[in-house]
Amino acid sequence: MDGYLGSYATLGLVAAVGVLVFVGAFTANKLLRPADPAQPPGKYVSYESGIDPVGGDWAQAQIRYYVYAYLYVLFAVEAVFLFPWAVVFDRPGFGLTTVTEMGVFVAVLALGILYAWRKKILTWT
């Protein structure tokens, strides 16, 4: 598969195989499943750690858990951008431009963490 369209043909072949595996798995599932599955009593009752649940089934989650998770993901993803920068910085001719761009990037990152710190988002209550 050489030439201009060779890579597209390979991509199309991989996509076709993926679709065939997907359709084959669902077809096998439909053919092998029981026609009338059993419905034992208590099947749809909540089950938690081997005991019957007590109380309601709705609990409010604290927003701070989501804020910490969001901030972690945000800064972890931005930290991933530092690795390609280190590789490019090593090449000749990219020194000052690369340092300037990364300085702006790290400054914006620092402003974000400073803003979160000043708003007391990072304070655990």
Secondary structure, DSSP 8 states (H G I E B T S, - for coil): --STTHHHHHHHHHHHHHHHHHHHHHHHHHHHS-SS----TTTTS--BTTB---S-S-----HHHHHHHHHHHHHHHHHHTHHHHHHHHTSTT-HHHHHHHHHHHHHHHHHHHHHHHHTTTT---
